């Protein structure tokens, strides 16, 4: 009889326990929905919104602590099972919070990559700009900064790229009117390419005369960039700039 009564008390309390959980959850969700309607001033809205989450966490801690105490003293089995669950949850969330730090220590110790190295990790390619505590920061060829968690890096291969792999080449033909100084023309074309924001500063462009007539000269031009999309811009700019001396 005592065991049956104890189970009955626990069951009734469990029912009220879940009712209160549902009420608290809905209450704070409604507050979050009503906040923008009550606070027209954005400053006060942001301030209250900042603290309402802290209040919600505090209420949940107080409620769950009291509920756990009540349930644990009324049922010993529940007390043991819930303690095991709490320990498992604590270990899980501790590992979830610390795994990037641990993976970061391993990666920085054994990774053999350094600042300014060009790497390919997962689906990202770029230059390493920072080793943070939890993430590796790389700058992509589009100028974006990507923060990659170390735990994701350890589950993927890290490819350290050579400069030749990071820079792509493209060739096109340019026909212009012959001038008195071929050397000056070549230098002007090279200088124009190098000064473009799309051109690589690591490798100089190649400008080679391949065909010559009495009035015209055709150049084979090789340019270097880190993105294929840049080649279209470079070619168009050079052809437009030297169009005034084309035949």
N, C-alpha and C positions, 0 to 999 in steps of 0.2 A: 504493500500500500504506500509506504514512504517513497519508494522508487517511482511509483505511478504518479503520486502527487508532485514529486520533484520534477518529473518530465512535463506534467501539465503546467506547472508554474513557468517552467522554461519556455514552453510552447507559446503560452499567452504573452510572455514578455517578448519573445521573438516576433510575434505578430505586431505588437506595438512598436517594436524596434524598426521593422521595415516600413511601417506607416510613417513614423517620424522621419526616417531617411528620405522617403518620397516627398514629404512636406518640405523639409529643408532644401532639398534639391530644387523643387519647383519655386520655392520662395526666393532663392538667390537668382534663379534664372529670370524670374519676373522682374526683380530689382534691376538686373542688367538690361532688360528690355525697356523698363520705364525710365531709367536714368537720363537718356537723351531728351525725353519729353519734359522732365522736371527741371533739369538744369539747362537753361538756354545759353548761359555763359560758359564757353568752352573751357575757360580756366578752372572754374569750380567743378565742371563735369569731369575733367581729367584728374583733378585732385581727389574727388570723391571716388572715382573709378579706381584710382590707384590704391586707396585704402579699403575699399569694399572687399577686394580679394583677400586682403590680410584678415579682415573681420570674418569672412567666410571660413578661412582656414582655421582660425582660432575657435570658432563655434564648432566646427567638425571635430577638432581635437578634444574639446571639452566633452562633447556629446559621446563620441566613441570611447573615450576613457571611462566615463561613467557607465556606459552600456556594457563595456567589456567587464568591468568590475562586478556589475550585477549578474551577468551571465556566468561568470567564472565561479562565483561563490554559490550559485544555485545548481551548477552542474560541473562536476570535476572532469568528466570526459571532454566537455566543451572547452574547459580551461586548457587542457593539455593539447587538444587539436588546434585550437586558436593560437596557442603559443608557438607551435610548430609552423603554422602558416605565417605568423608574423615574422619569425626568424627567416623563413624562406624569402618573404617579400623584402625584408631588410637587406639580405644578401644579394638578391636580384637587383634591386635599385642601386645598391652600393656599387656593384659591378657595372651597371649601366652608366653610372656617373663617372666611374674611375677608369673604364676600359680605354677611353681615348687617351688619358694621361699615360697609362701603362703602355699602350701601343706606341705612343709618341716617344717614350724613353727608348723602347726597343728599336724603333725606326731611326731615331737620331743617332743611336749607337752603332747600328749595323747597316744603315741604309746606303752609305757611300755616295750620297748626293749632297750638294752644297748650294749656297745662295748663288743665283744667276745661272745655274745649270738648266738646260732645256730638257724637259722630261715629258713623258706621256704616261698618265695614270688614269686608269678606268677609261672614260670617254673624253678626258680633258688633256689638251696639249698646251704647254706654255713654259714660262721661265719661273723658277722658284724665287720668290721675293721675301718670304718670311717663314721661320719655324716657330709657330706659336705653341702654347702648352697643349692644346687639344686638337689643333688643326694645322694643316700645311697650306700656305697661301701661294698660289701660282698666278701669274699674269698671262692670260691667253693672248693669242695673236691678234685678237680684236680689242685688246686693251682692258678686258674685264678681269677683275680679281675674283678668283674662285677659292673658297675655303673648303678643303677636303679633310674630313675627320680621319685621324690616324687609323682608327679601327677599320675604316673602309679601305685604306691603303694596304693594310696587312693582308687583306683578303683578295687583293688584286696585284697584278704584276706591275712593276715600275720600270719603264723603259727610259734609259738615259740616252738622249739623242745627240748625235754629232751635229755640228754647225751645218754641215752639208745637208743633213736630213731636215733641218728646221727651215732652211731657205730654199725656195723653189725658183726655177728659171723659166723664161719665156722668150721666144725670138719672133721678130717681125721685120718686114722690109720697109725701108724709107727711101723714096725717090725725091731728090731735090736738084735744083739747078746748080751747076758747077760754079764754084767760086775760085778766086785766085789762090787761096790757101786751103789746101785739103786738111792740113794739120789743125788749123784753127777751127774748121768746121767740125772735125771729130771731137775736139776738146769742148766746143760749145754744146754739142749734143750730150756728151758725157756729163758735163756740169749741170745741164738742165735736168737730166735724169736723176742725178744724185741729190739735187735740191728738192725733189718731189717728196712729199710725206709718205707716199706709198712704197718708195724704193728702199731696199735694204742698205744699211750703211756698212754692213759687214763685207759685202762683195761688190767690187766696182763693175759697172756695166761694160759690155763689150760692143764696140762700134767698128765694123769692118767693111771697107769698100769692096764690093763684089762685081760690079759692072760699071763701065764708064763709056760715055759717048762724047761727042763734041760739046754738047750743051748740058747733059745731065750726068748724075752719078747716083748709083743705087747702093745703099748701105744695108748690111745685115746686122741688126741690133739685138743684143741679148741683154735682158734686164733681170734683176733678182728681187724677189719680195717674199714675204712670209704667208701671203694669202693669194690664192688664184684670182680672186675678185679684183685685186689691185692692178693686175696686168692690163685690164681693159682701160682703166683710168690712165695708166702710164702711156700706153700706146696712143690713145686719143689726144692726150696733152702734147706729146712730142710731135705728132703729125700736124696738129693745129698750130703749134708754135712755129714750125718751120714751113708752114704752108705759104708764107710770103715769099719764099725763095724756091717753091716748087715750079716745075714747068707747067 
